[in-house]
């Protein structure tokens, strides 16, 4: 008798209690992204960004950290918020905007106060001259409200171990 080779699916990894995950990142005027760029197709559990040197891979991670409210700007390799705007406004782009769209379909483990939303969008904008604002689902929000949203799913971008930059893994 010939045996059929069976296909074995790898079981999914156990997910943490924070099952909200990134679905898409929309970058406009941020660092090397002069025009609106949508990065989508994120996996709920593990993602890798690959590309040639100088193609903007690190800037995608920087954009996510920017939305999450990072306060240590050296982590995103700039000295001021204005440096996050494409060519610092010299090319006619005067605003950097990043939106992260989170999938919140597993509402029982999503952020407190957002159980009714399948998707949660968090946007951060900075304008040359210093205006910096956040929006949650299109509505203006204070930084502490954004931080509370993320803290309720155990995410703290300002934790020194949240982001380990390239070349620092051995330190």
N, C-alpha and C positions, 0 to 999 in steps of 0.2 A: 504494500500500500504506500502510495505517495502521501506525504504529510504536507498540508498547507502551512506555509509560514504565517504565523499570527503576528498581527501588528499590535504592539503594546504602546499605549499612550503614556507619556510621562505624567504622573499626577501633578496637579498644581501645587506650588509651594504654599505652605501655611501663610496666610496674610496676617498682617498685624491688626491691632484693633482699629487703626485708622485706615479704613478702606476707601477713603476719598483718594482719587488719583488724577493726575494731569491727563487731559484729553488733547489739548492743543495749546500752543503758545503763539500769540500774535505780536509781532515786533514791528515797530514803525518809527524810524528816525533814531533808533538806539544803536550806539557804537557804530559798527560797520554796516548796519542795515538801514540804508537811506530811505528805502521805500517799504511799504507794508509787505511783510513776509509772514506766512503762516506755516508753522511747523506742527504737523499732526501725525497721527498713527502711533501714539505712545502706547506701550504695553502697561497694564496695571501694575506689574511687578518689577520689571527690569528693563532698562533702556540704555543704549549706547549711541553716542553721536560720533560718526566717523567722517573723515574728509581730509582733503589736502591741507598742508600747512598754510595758514593765512586765510582759510575759507570761512572763518567765523564760528567754529565749533565752541570755543570757550565763551564767546559772546552769547550763545544760547543759554548756557548755564548762568552767566552773569545776569541775563534778562530775567530768568526765573528768580534768582536771589534778589534782584531789584524789586520785583513784585512782592516777594515774601517779606520785604522790609529790612533788608540788611543794613546795619548802621555802620559797620566797619568798611568803608569804601575801598580800602586797600585790598580787601578780599576780591573785589571786582576790578582791581588794577587801575583805579583812578584816585585823584586827590579831591575832586569836587563833583557834585551832581551835574554841573554844566558839561563836564568832560564826557558824560554819558550820551549827550546829544551828538548825532552824526556830525563829524568834523567840527564839533563845538559851535555849530551855527554858521560856520564860514561858507557852507554850500547852499545856503537858503533854507535849510531845515532848522527850525527853531524850537522843535518840541520832540522829546523822546517819549514814546508810549509803549508800554508792554502790557498785554492782557494774558492771563493764564486762565484757561477754562478747565475747571475741575469737574470730574464725573462724581456725582453724589447720589447715585442710584441706590446704594446700600445705606439708606438713611439712618438706620439705627446706630451706625458707627460714624456718621458724619458729624460736622461741627454743630455745636449747641446753638439752637436758634435758627438753623437752616434746614431743618428736617423736611420742609415742604418743597424743596428745590431738587430737581434731578441734576441740574448743572449749577455751578456757582462760578461766576466770573469775578476775578479780582484784577483791577487795572491800576497801574501806577504811571503817572505822567510827571515829567519835569520839563519846564520851559526855560529857555535861556533868559537869565535875569532872576531866576530863583524860585518861581512858583512850582510847588511840588504838591501833587494831590493824588488821593486814592479814591477808587470807586469799587463798590461791591454790588454786583448785579446792576451796574449802570447808575447807581446812586452814590453821591459823595459820601465819603466815610473818613473818619479820623484814623490816624495810625494805630491808636490803641484798640479800636474796633477790629481792624485788620489783624493785629497781633492776637487779640482774644479769639478770633475765628481760628487761626492756626494753632494757638496753644490748646484749644479744646480738642484738637486731634493730635496732640503731643508733638507739634512741630515748632521748633524754635530756631530760626535761621541765625540768630545771634549767639547760639551755643557754639563755643570754639571748636567743637568736634562735628558740627553739622556739615561743614564743607572742608574737605582736605584738598588743598590745591595741588596741582601738578608739581612734582618734585619734593613734596613735604611729607610723603607717606612714611618715610623712615625717621622723621624727626619726632 
